[in-house]
Amino acid sequence: MTTQTPSARLAGLGIILPDAPKPVASYVPVRLAGGLAFVSGQLPFENGQLPATGAVPSKVSPEDAKAMARRCAINGLACAAQALGSVDRIRGVVKVGVFVASDYGFGGQPGIANGASDLLVEVFGESGRHARAAVGVPSLPLDAPVEVEFVFEIAD
Protein backbone atom coordinates (compact mmCIF):
# COMPACT_ATOMS: atom_id res chain seq x y z
CA MET A 1 0.00 0.00 0.00
CA THR A 2 1.37 3.42 -0.95
CA THR A 3 1.33 6.19 1.56
CA GLN A 4 -0.27 9.34 0.21
CA THR A 5 1.38 12.68 0.80
CA PRO A 6 -0.52 15.38 2.67
CA SER A 7 -0.85 17.35 -0.58
CA ALA A 8 -2.39 14.30 -2.29
CA ARG A 9 -4.81 13.83 0.60
CA LEU A 10 -5.82 17.50 0.40
CA ALA A 11 -6.44 17.09 -3.34
CA GLY A 12 -8.48 13.96 -2.64
CA LEU A 13 -10.63 16.00 -0.26
CA GLY A 14 -11.10 18.65 -2.94
CA ILE A 15 -9.16 21.21 -0.90
CA ILE A 16 -6.92 23.72 -2.63
CA LEU A 17 -4.89 25.68 -0.11
CA PRO A 18 -5.60 29.40 -0.43
CA ASP A 19 -2.96 32.10 -0.31
CA ALA A 20 -1.82 32.36 3.30
CA PRO A 21 -3.86 35.00 5.14
CA LYS A 22 -1.93 38.14 6.03
CA PRO A 23 -1.39 38.94 9.72
CA VAL A 24 -3.95 41.36 11.17
CA ALA A 25 -1.49 42.83 13.72
CA SER A 26 2.22 42.87 14.63
CA TYR A 27 3.34 39.22 14.44
CA VAL A 28 4.62 36.65 11.96
CA PRO A 29 2.30 33.94 10.63
CA VAL A 30 4.83 31.13 11.22
CA ARG A 31 7.94 30.82 13.39
CA LEU A 32 10.29 27.89 12.78
CA ALA A 33 12.28 26.66 15.80
CA GLY A 34 13.81 23.34 16.82
CA GLY A 35 12.20 21.21 14.12
CA LEU A 36 8.78 22.74 14.79
CA ALA A 37 6.58 25.21 12.95
CA PHE A 38 4.55 27.41 15.27
CA VAL A 39 1.59 28.82 13.32
CA SER A 40 -0.06 31.92 14.75
CA GLY A 41 -3.77 31.88 15.48
CA GLN A 42 -5.81 31.66 12.28
CA LEU A 43 -9.25 33.12 11.76
CA PRO A 44 -11.75 31.48 9.38
CA PHE A 45 -11.16 33.88 6.48
CA GLU A 46 -12.61 32.86 3.14
CA ASN A 47 -11.68 35.09 0.20
CA GLY A 48 -10.50 37.73 2.65
CA GLN A 49 -13.77 37.82 4.62
CA LEU A 50 -15.09 36.28 7.80
CA PRO A 51 -18.20 34.21 6.99
CA ALA A 52 -19.84 35.25 10.28
CA THR A 53 -19.07 37.16 13.45
CA GLY A 54 -20.12 36.95 17.07
CA ALA A 55 -20.40 34.47 19.88
CA VAL A 56 -21.47 30.84 19.80
CA PRO A 57 -24.33 29.86 20.05
CA SER A 58 -26.28 33.17 20.14
CA LYS A 59 -24.87 34.62 16.89
CA VAL A 60 -23.21 31.61 15.26
CA SER A 61 -24.45 28.04 15.49
CA PRO A 62 -22.11 25.36 16.84
CA GLU A 63 -22.33 23.57 13.47
CA ASP A 64 -21.25 26.70 11.59
CA ALA A 65 -18.48 27.34 14.13
CA LYS A 66 -17.23 23.76 13.63
CA ALA A 67 -17.05 24.39 9.87
CA MET A 68 -15.17 27.62 10.59
CA ALA A 69 -12.66 25.73 12.77
CA ARG A 70 -12.06 23.47 9.76
CA ARG A 71 -11.47 26.58 7.66
CA CYS A 72 -8.99 27.85 10.27
CA ALA A 73 -7.09 24.57 9.84
CA ILE A 74 -6.99 25.04 6.07
CA ASN A 75 -5.65 28.56 6.58
CA GLY A 76 -3.08 27.26 9.07
CA LEU A 77 -1.90 24.69 6.55
CA ALA A 78 -1.66 27.43 3.92
CA CYS A 79 0.58 29.47 6.23
CA ALA A 80 2.76 26.45 7.01
CA ALA A 81 3.02 25.52 3.32
CA GLN A 82 4.10 29.05 2.46
CA ALA A 83 6.79 29.05 5.18
CA LEU A 84 8.03 25.53 4.41
CA GLY A 85 7.66 25.48 0.63
CA SER A 86 5.20 22.56 0.78
CA VAL A 87 2.64 21.06 3.12
CA ASP A 88 4.46 17.78 2.49
CA ARG A 89 7.28 18.95 4.79
CA ILE A 90 4.92 18.61 7.75
CA ARG A 91 5.73 15.33 9.49
CA GLY A 92 2.94 15.56 12.04
CA VAL A 93 0.70 17.71 14.20
CA VAL A 94 1.97 18.26 17.73
CA LYS A 95 -0.61 20.60 19.31
CA VAL A 96 -3.68 22.58 18.38
CA GLY A 97 -5.19 25.42 20.38
CA VAL A 98 -8.79 26.32 19.61
CA PHE A 99 -10.45 29.46 20.93
CA VAL A 100 -14.21 29.87 20.61
CA ALA A 101 -16.02 33.14 21.25
CA SER A 102 -18.66 31.75 23.58
CA ASP A 103 -21.78 32.91 25.32
CA TYR A 104 -21.78 32.50 29.10
CA GLY A 105 -22.60 28.90 30.00
CA PHE A 106 -21.79 27.42 26.59
CA GLY A 107 -19.63 24.31 26.97
CA GLY A 108 -19.51 22.89 23.44
CA GLN A 109 -16.01 24.08 22.54
CA PRO A 110 -14.59 20.53 22.12
CA GLY A 111 -17.16 19.71 19.44
CA ILE A 112 -16.31 22.89 17.56
CA ALA A 113 -12.58 22.15 17.86
CA ASN A 114 -13.21 18.80 16.17
CA GLY A 115 -13.69 20.73 12.92
CA ALA A 116 -9.96 21.48 12.90
CA SER A 117 -8.82 18.23 14.51
CA ASP A 118 -10.77 15.97 12.17
CA LEU A 119 -9.37 17.70 9.09
CA LEU A 120 -5.81 17.33 10.36
CA VAL A 121 -6.31 13.59 10.84
CA GLU A 122 -7.83 13.33 7.36
CA VAL A 123 -4.77 15.05 5.89
CA PHE A 124 -1.98 13.49 8.00
CA GLY A 125 -3.47 10.18 9.15
CA GLU A 126 -2.18 8.95 12.51
CA SER A 127 0.53 11.63 12.58
CA GLY A 128 -2.30 14.18 12.52
CA ARG A 129 -3.44 13.14 16.01
CA HIS A 130 -2.39 15.82 18.45
CA ALA A 131 -2.59 17.31 21.91
CA ARG A 132 -5.26 20.02 22.08
CA ALA A 133 -6.88 22.76 24.09
CA ALA A 134 -10.43 23.96 23.33
CA VAL A 135 -11.20 27.14 25.24
CA GLY A 136 -14.20 29.44 25.46
CA VAL A 137 -13.41 33.16 25.45
CA PRO A 138 -15.63 36.26 25.58
CA SER A 139 -14.37 37.68 22.26
CA LEU A 140 -11.76 37.23 19.53
CA PRO A 141 -10.03 39.54 17.05
CA LEU A 142 -12.36 41.10 14.46
CA ASP A 143 -15.29 39.54 16.39
CA ALA A 144 -14.46 36.14 14.82
CA PRO A 145 -16.28 33.14 16.29
CA VAL A 146 -13.22 30.85 16.18
CA GLU A 147 -9.43 31.12 16.16
CA VAL A 148 -7.03 28.18 15.90
CA GLU A 149 -3.25 27.96 16.42
CA PHE A 150 -0.96 25.06 15.52
CA VAL A 151 2.37 23.43 16.27
CA PHE A 152 3.61 21.16 13.47
CA GLU A 153 6.62 18.85 13.46
CA ILE A 154 8.59 19.41 10.30
CA ALA A 155 10.85 17.16 8.26
CA ASP A 156 14.42 18.26 7.52
N, C-alpha and C positions, 0 to 999 in steps of 0.2 A: 504494500500500500504506500502510495506517495504522500508525503506530507505537503499540504498546501501552504504557501506563503501567506502572511497576513494580507498582502495586497490582492492576492488571488481570492482569498475569503471575502474581502470587501467587495470585489467585483461580483462574486457569486451572490452576495446580498443585494446587489444593485446599488451599492454606495460608491459614489465618486467623492473623494475628499475635496472640500471647497478650498479656496485660498484661506490661509490661516488668518483668523480674525486679528485685527490690530488691537494693541493694548488700549484701554480706555483711561489709563492714568500713567503714573511714573513707575514702570516696572518692565521687565523683559518677559516675553511669553514663555520661554524655556531657558532653564539654566542647567548645563551639563556639569556633573561633579561626581567623581569616584565611580564611574560606570553606570551612573543613573541619570535620567532626564527628569527634572522637576518641571512640570507644566503648571503654569499659573492658572488660577481659577478661570474657567470658561463659562460664558453665558450662552444661552441657546439661540444665538444669532442665526438667522436664515436670510441669505441675501442682504446682509447688513442691517436687518431689523429683528427686534424681539417679536415673536409671534403673539405674546400676551404679557401682561404685567400684573403685579399684585400678589397677594398672599393666597396660599392654599389652605382650605378649600373654598373660601368665600368668593374669591375673584377668579381663581383658576382651579379646575377640577384636578383631583389626584391623577386621573388617567392622562390628562393633557400634560401635567407636570412630569409624569413618568416619561412621556414621549419627548419632552424638552430635556430631561436628563440624558436620554439617548443622544439627542442632538449635541448636547455639551460634550459627550464622549467623542462624537465625530469631529467636533471642532478641536478637541484636545489632540486627537490623532493627527489632524491637519497641522497643528502647531509642531508636534513632535516630528512629523515627516519633513516639514520645512527645515527644522533645525538639524535633523540627522541625514537628510538627503533622500530618505526612503522610510516608509513605515516598516519595511522588512528588517530594519536594523533593531527594532524593538524585540528583545528576547522574551520579555514577560512583563506583567503588570504587578507592581509591588504593593501599592496602596492607592486608594481612591478616597477623597474627601468630598462629601456631598452636603451642600447647604440648601435648605428649603425655606423660603419665606413662608412662615406658617402662622395661621391664626392661633390665638391662645387655646390650648387644650387639644390641638391637632397632634396626633401621634403616629401618622402614617408615613413618616419620612423614609423608613427602610423600604417600603414598597415603591416609592418614587425613585429612590437610589438604584433599585433594580434595573431601571431603564438604562443606566450607564453600565452597571455591572454585567448585565446579560449580554449587551453588545460586545463588551470586551472579551467575554468567554467565547462568543460566536466567532470573533476575529482571531483570537490567540489560542483557542482550545484550553487545555489544562493550565498552560502558562498564563492564561488570562485571569485565573482565580487569584484573588488579592485580599489583603487586609482592607478594612473600610470603616469609615465613620459616616453616619447619616445624622445630620444635626438640624434642628429647627431653629430659625432665627427670625427676629421681627421684621427685618428688611434686608435687601441686597442691592448692589449697585444698579442704577438705572431702573429700579423697581422690578428687577427680574424675579421670576418665581423660583428659579433654580440656578445654582452655580456649582461647578464640579472641578476639582483639582486632581492631578495625577502624579504618581511617581512610577516611571518605567525603568526596567533594567534594559540596558542597551548592549548590543554585541560590539566587539572591537571593530 
